[in-house]
């Protein structure tokens, strides 16, 4: 069994959450988000659930943070609509007060606060103005960044601008599976660019104020072709360009991959090329979220991008995602060799959804602990190959509102009974804290 002794002395172990998934949007003067709008339409979210109460973390954060004692860090996000209910202008002081108290509570427990500014809770008032398809969103996001960091920027360990821009853009505007639920290639293409402009604007604002330790969190999946057939290799390359390469190549090379431009170029904003130098500005670290792999083949039934995914034969989580730890090792090595060299990397999300059952205040989840161990074996191997990995955050601390999947998919180290809000640490929680806590 791996423990913290198997990693460099300053390696960070922690857990991650996101604001909308745990806080409860109906509390503390928060405004509506486009997720609240999206959830109103029957069929968008399992059981027509929403984030109005979620884990009630807004009222229970002290007890929740107590569960992290002994670890090194906590990755959390601020909620744009809680801070600025209309997205702009009037500040909700109650919301800022909450994050002020939250950061103090994190520090009081000996944890380092790792802040993410945006984890998908776009204010509904901005969604009504076109949201991420509106080029003005970069300035809106910059203004929000200033408001948050004016209050808590002096105490956070690091700041990520955005979480998983592929989900913000492609999953939400092309596949329609997340808010705002669009299936529009023009909206998707513009959002793919605007989200990077928002990142650049936030970086400019933070650099100008002297904020340190700045990055972004990208999600990746190991992409492989079903076989060596040319059409399937091409399909895999297109998926890889959209999912894995678009954002990292913009950030590290100032360009977009041609396999993705084949479909998206006609829909990008005029003059987008002029933005690439600004988008490419240096970051201090890269956050990597990894869960699974995709096996791709050519899809002749639809138009571009002409790929489809085939289920593999490995064990799967309750999300239906294959458990493929080797993909994380391959990805980390690829990032170092092809894109970022010695830039520090944090594995900012990695976790397993499981059909956990709480019986007599016990949740036995050996598959989750094995999942964590197998992925950390790959992290340790990558470190041995010279990849500058500086931390690992399990997703998630708590069972929570899992977006379009509602409350059915449980990723947490802590079981949450959503009817009573009772927290029950799972066996994987005890294993994780014992192996990787400071008192190990």
C-alpha positions as a printed Julia matrix, in Angstrom:
440×3 Matrix{Float64}:
   0.0    0.0     0.0
   1.26   3.44   -0.93
   1.52   6.06    1.79
   2.82   9.63    1.9
   6.3    8.14    2.55
   6.32   7.01   -1.1
   6.12  10.6    -2.38
   8.4   13.65   -2.19
   8.42  15.38    1.24
   6.47  18.44    0.06
   3.89  16.51   -1.99
   0.36  17.77   -1.25
  -2.55  15.44   -0.44
  -6.06  16.86   -0.25
  -9.66  16.63   -1.37
 -11.72  18.81   -3.68
 -15.26  20.16   -3.94
 -17.13  22.8    -5.94
 -19.45  25.5    -4.67
 -22.72  24.75   -6.48
 -22.43  21.03   -5.84
 -22.28  21.33   -2.05
 -23.25  24.78   -0.7
 -26.96  25.14   -1.42
 -27.89  27.87   -3.87
 -31.0   28.92   -1.95
 -28.97  30.21    0.99
 -27.18  33.44    1.78
 -28.48  35.78   -0.88
 -27.04  33.87   -3.83
 -28.49  34.64   -7.25
 -29.85  32.11   -9.71
 -27.38  30.34  -11.98
 -27.85  28.85  -15.41
 -27.86  25.48  -13.61
 -30.97  26.54  -11.73
 -32.55  27.41  -15.08
 -31.35  24.2   -16.72
 -32.72  22.06  -13.87
 -36.21  23.55  -14.27
 -36.74  21.7   -17.55
 -37.98  18.18  -16.93
 -35.5   15.57  -18.05
 -32.35  17.7   -17.86
 -31.38  16.4   -14.42
 -32.05  12.94  -12.96
 -35.19  13.01  -10.81
 -35.55  16.73  -11.67
 -33.14  17.53   -8.83
 -31.21  20.78   -8.36
 -28.63  22.46   -6.17
 -30.99  24.5    -4.0
 -29.91  22.68   -0.84
 -27.22  20.26   -2.06
 -25.11  19.32    1.0
 -26.08  22.44    2.96
 -22.34  23.16    3.21
 -23.21  26.84    3.54
 -24.33  26.12    7.1
 -22.21  23.04    7.81
 -18.78  24.06    6.49
 -17.11  24.03    9.91
 -17.98  20.38   10.52
 -17.15  19.44    6.94
 -13.72  21.02    7.19
 -13.07  19.16   10.43
 -13.13  15.99    8.34
 -10.1   17.23    6.4
  -7.89  17.65    9.45
  -4.59  15.88    8.98
  -4.47  16.38    5.22
  -2.46  19.13    3.54
  -4.93  21.1     1.44
  -8.51  21.72    0.39
  -9.5   22.64   -3.14
 -12.73  24.66   -3.22
 -14.43  27.15   -5.52
 -16.2   30.43   -5.07
 -19.64  30.82   -6.58
 -19.95  33.71   -9.05
 -23.7   34.06   -8.42
 -23.23  34.03   -4.65
 -20.71  36.89   -4.84
 -22.47  38.84   -7.61
 -26.12  37.7    -7.8
 -26.65  39.54  -11.1
 -23.2   38.62  -12.36
 -22.04  42.24  -12.31
 -22.22  45.4   -10.21
 -23.95  44.88   -6.85
 -21.94  42.69   -4.5
 -23.64  40.31   -2.07
 -21.68  41.03    1.1
 -23.19  37.99    2.8
 -21.66  35.84    0.09
 -18.24  37.44    0.46
 -18.51  37.07    4.23
 -19.1   33.34    3.75
 -15.93  32.86    1.73
 -13.99  35.04    4.16
 -15.05  32.75    7.03
 -14.46  29.65    4.9
 -10.86  30.56    4.12
 -10.16  31.38    7.76
 -11.65  28.03    8.78
  -9.49  26.19    6.24
  -6.37  27.87    7.59
  -7.37  27.24   11.21
  -7.31  23.52   10.48
  -3.78  23.63    9.11
  -4.93  23.26    5.51
  -3.78  25.22    2.47
  -6.69  26.84    0.55
  -6.56  26.08   -3.18
  -9.12  28.37   -4.81
 -10.89  27.85   -8.14
 -12.73  30.95   -9.34
 -15.2   29.25  -11.69
 -16.68  25.78  -11.42
 -19.68  26.23  -13.74
 -22.14  28.36  -11.7
 -22.69  31.15  -14.25
 -25.14  33.77  -12.95
 -28.48  33.44  -14.75
 -28.5   37.19  -15.46
 -25.35  36.75  -17.55
 -26.73  33.62  -19.21
 -29.62  35.83  -20.34
 -27.05  38.05  -22.08
 -25.6   35.11  -24.0
 -23.34  33.79  -21.27
 -20.15  32.26  -22.59
 -21.11  33.01  -26.2
 -20.91  36.76  -25.46
 -17.38  38.16  -25.93
 -18.0   40.57  -23.04
 -17.81  37.64  -20.64
 -14.03  37.98  -20.37
 -14.44  41.41  -18.77
 -17.33  40.21  -16.6
 -15.13  37.39  -15.35
 -12.26  39.77  -14.74
 -14.46  42.01  -12.61
 -15.65  39.0   -10.6
 -12.04  37.92  -10.11
 -11.19  41.33   -8.65
 -14.11  41.25   -6.21
 -13.19  37.79   -4.89
  -9.48  38.43   -4.53
 -10.0   41.82   -2.94
 -11.56  39.87   -0.08
  -9.65  36.57    0.18
  -6.66  36.88   -2.15
  -4.29  37.57    0.73
  -4.88  34.15    2.31
  -5.25  31.61   -0.49
  -2.36  29.32   -1.4
  -3.12  29.36   -5.12
  -5.77  30.39   -7.64
  -7.12  28.48  -10.63
  -9.07  30.59  -13.08
 -11.47  27.95  -14.39
 -12.3   24.3   -13.94
 -12.58  22.07  -17.02
 -13.2   24.51  -19.88
 -14.06  21.56  -22.15
 -17.13  21.0   -19.99
 -17.93  24.72  -19.93
 -17.78  24.84  -23.72
 -18.2   21.54  -25.57
 -20.22  19.46  -23.13
 -22.56  22.36  -22.46
 -22.86  24.09  -25.85
 -22.31  21.3   -28.4
 -23.44  18.1   -26.65
 -26.06  19.91  -24.56
 -25.56  17.72  -21.51
 -24.76  20.56  -19.09
 -26.18  24.03  -18.63
 -27.13  25.92  -20.74
 -27.95  22.75  -22.69
 -27.2   24.0   -26.21
 -26.44  21.83  -29.23
 -25.01  24.52  -31.44
 -21.6   24.3   -33.09
 -21.33  28.07  -33.46
 -22.05  28.62  -29.75
 -19.61  25.85  -28.86
 -16.81  27.25  -31.01
 -17.19  30.73  -29.59
 -17.3   29.43  -26.05
 -14.17  27.33  -26.7
 -12.41  30.61  -27.44
 -14.14  32.94  -24.98
 -13.4   30.69  -22.01
  -9.7   31.07  -22.78
 -10.08  34.83  -23.14
 -11.72  34.89  -19.71
  -8.78  32.93  -18.33
  -6.38  35.45  -19.9
  -8.31  38.41  -18.52
  -8.32  36.93  -15.02
  -4.59  36.22  -15.29
  -3.94  39.83  -16.32
  -5.94  41.14  -13.37
  -4.24  38.82  -10.89
  -0.72  39.46  -12.17
  -1.32  43.21  -11.93
  -2.26  42.87   -8.26
   0.72  40.66   -7.45
  -1.28  37.48   -6.86
   0.98  34.42   -6.84
   0.71  30.75   -7.78
  -1.79  31.01  -10.62
  -3.04  28.24  -12.91
  -5.95  26.6   -14.67
  -7.58  23.16  -14.34
  -8.07  21.09  -17.5
  -9.74  17.71  -17.86
  -8.21  14.96  -19.97
  -9.19  11.45  -21.05
  -6.89   8.9   -22.58
  -7.94   8.63  -26.23
  -7.22   5.53  -28.28
  -8.43   4.2   -31.6
 -10.58   1.08  -31.74
  -8.08  -0.39  -34.19
  -5.59   0.62  -36.86
  -8.17   1.38  -39.55
  -7.38   4.83  -41.01
 -10.9    6.15  -40.47
 -10.81   5.11  -36.81
  -7.38   6.62  -36.26
  -8.71   9.86  -37.73
 -11.75   9.74  -35.44
  -9.52   9.24  -32.41
  -7.3   12.14  -33.49
 -10.33  14.43  -33.82
 -11.61  13.53  -30.37
  -8.16  14.01  -28.91
  -7.86  17.43  -30.57
 -11.18  18.66  -29.19
 -11.03  17.1   -25.72
  -7.34  16.94  -24.83
  -5.36  19.25  -27.1
  -7.47  22.37  -27.69
  -6.87  24.1   -24.38
  -3.35  22.89  -23.57
  -2.06  23.79  -27.04
  -3.6   27.25  -26.82
  -1.99  27.78  -23.42
   1.41  26.29  -24.23
   1.82  27.0   -27.98
  -0.62  29.77  -28.79
  -2.42  27.68  -31.39
  -5.38  25.38  -31.85
  -5.03  21.82  -33.29
  -5.88  21.55  -36.97
  -8.04  18.46  -36.47
 -10.38  20.57  -34.33
 -10.15  23.65  -36.53
 -11.39  21.52  -39.44
 -14.86  21.82  -37.92
 -14.66  24.82  -35.63
 -12.71  27.42  -37.61
 -15.71  28.72  -39.61
 -17.56  29.41  -36.35
 -14.82  31.1   -34.32
 -14.99  34.88  -33.72
 -13.47  37.07  -36.42
  -9.85  37.83  -35.65
  -9.48  35.11  -33.05
  -5.88  34.59  -34.09
  -4.94  37.97  -32.59
  -5.94  36.73  -29.14
  -3.61  33.75  -29.04
  -0.5   35.51  -27.77
  -2.42  36.81  -24.78
  -3.98  33.4   -24.13
  -0.53  31.82  -24.21
   0.82  33.88  -21.29
   2.68  31.82  -18.66
   0.91  29.97  -15.88
   2.59  28.88  -12.66
   1.09  25.38  -12.58
  -1.37  23.13  -14.42
  -4.27  21.3   -12.8
  -5.07  17.91  -14.32
  -8.44  16.17  -13.87
  -8.48  12.53  -14.99
 -11.12   9.81  -14.68
 -11.19   7.41  -17.64
 -10.35   6.59  -21.26
 -12.27   6.67  -24.54
 -12.02   4.08  -27.32
 -12.89   5.9   -30.56
 -14.06   4.87  -33.99
 -15.5    6.55  -37.07
 -19.18   7.49  -36.94
 -20.74   7.65  -40.39
 -24.23   8.42  -39.1
 -23.72  12.08  -38.23
 -21.78  15.1   -39.37
 -18.5   16.41  -38.05
 -16.76  15.49  -35.72
 -17.59  11.95  -36.94
 -16.47   9.95  -33.93
 -18.18   7.63  -31.5
 -17.06   5.89  -28.34
 -17.08   2.11  -27.81
 -17.23   0.7   -24.27
 -14.11  -1.19  -23.26
 -13.89  -4.42  -21.29
 -12.35  -3.08  -18.08
 -14.26  -2.66  -14.81
 -16.46   0.43  -14.68
 -17.58   2.89  -12.06
 -21.26   3.63  -11.49
 -20.86   6.45  -14.03
 -20.13   3.76  -16.61
 -16.55   5.03  -16.9
 -13.79   2.48  -17.39
 -11.19   2.31  -14.65
  -7.94   2.83  -16.57
  -5.18   4.11  -14.27
  -2.47   3.66  -16.91
  -4.1    6.48  -18.86
  -3.19   8.93  -16.11
   0.45   7.91  -16.23
   0.53   8.22  -20.02
  -1.17  11.61  -19.85
   1.21  13.06  -17.25
   4.24  11.95  -19.26
   2.71  13.32  -22.47
   2.07  16.71  -20.88
   5.69  16.99  -19.76
   7.18  15.87  -23.07
   4.84  17.59  -25.53
   3.6   20.71  -23.79
   4.78  21.99  -20.43
   8.21  20.59  -19.62
   8.99  21.06  -15.94
   5.94  23.18  -15.1
   4.4   21.99  -11.79
   1.35  19.74  -12.15
  -1.34  19.01   -9.58
  -3.77  16.15  -10.08
  -6.71  18.32   -9.08
  -9.43  15.71   -9.56
  -9.42  11.93   -9.66
 -12.14   9.8    -8.17
 -14.68   7.04   -8.46
 -18.48   7.04   -8.34
 -19.86   3.99   -6.59
 -23.28   2.8    -5.43
 -22.41   3.26   -1.78
 -24.78   2.05    0.92
 -24.57   3.19    4.53
 -25.45   0.36    6.93
 -25.16   0.83   10.7
 -23.02   3.95   10.12
 -20.54   1.97    8.02
 -19.79   2.38    4.3
 -17.49  -0.31    2.93
 -15.97   0.79   -0.4
 -12.79  -1.2    -1.07
 -13.07  -0.55   -4.82
 -12.63   3.17   -4.22
  -9.51   2.72   -2.14
  -8.08   0.41   -4.8
  -8.94   3.05   -7.44
  -7.01   5.69   -5.5
  -4.03   3.4    -4.94
  -3.81   2.35   -8.59
  -3.89   5.93   -9.82
  -1.31   7.04   -7.28
   0.97   4.23   -8.48
   0.86   5.95  -11.88
   1.53   9.34  -10.27
   4.56   7.97   -8.44
   5.83   6.33  -11.63
   5.49   9.62  -13.53
   7.42  11.42  -10.79
  10.14   8.81  -11.23
  10.26   9.71  -14.93
  10.85  13.36  -14.11
   7.3   14.75  -14.26
   7.0   17.62  -11.78
   3.84  16.52   -9.97
   3.36  18.34   -6.7
   0.01  17.17   -5.37
  -3.08  14.95   -5.58
  -6.65  15.94   -4.71
  -9.33  13.26   -4.47
 -12.73  14.09   -5.97
 -14.69  14.54   -3.91
 -14.72  15.19   -0.18
 -18.52  14.8    -0.06
 -21.19  13.0    -2.01
 -22.88  15.91   -3.76
 -25.05  17.25   -6.58
 -23.45  15.54   -9.56
 -24.82  17.96  -12.16
 -27.12  16.27  -14.69
 -26.87  13.02  -12.69
 -28.44  14.63   -9.64
 -27.71  12.94   -6.32
 -27.45   9.34   -7.55
 -23.73   9.23   -8.31
 -21.62   9.16   -5.18
 -17.95  10.19   -5.55
 -17.36  11.25   -1.95
 -15.02  10.06    0.75
 -17.89  11.12    3.02
 -21.36   9.63    2.59
 -24.17  12.19    2.7
 -27.76  11.26    3.49
 -29.46  14.0     1.52
 -32.73  13.65    3.44
 -31.11  14.28    6.83
 -27.74  15.78    5.76
 -26.0   13.28    8.03
 -22.32  12.77    7.16
 -20.79   9.31    7.47
 -17.09   8.82    6.63
 -16.61   5.87    4.3
 -13.87   3.29    4.82
 -11.94   4.92    1.95
 -11.91   8.15    3.96
 -10.23   6.45    6.9
  -7.78   4.7     4.55
  -6.96   7.97    2.76
  -6.38  10.02    5.9
  -4.37   7.23    7.55
  -2.12   6.76    4.53
  -1.69  10.36    3.45
  -2.4   12.47    6.51
   0.27  14.49    8.27
   0.27  12.14   11.26
   1.12   9.12    9.13
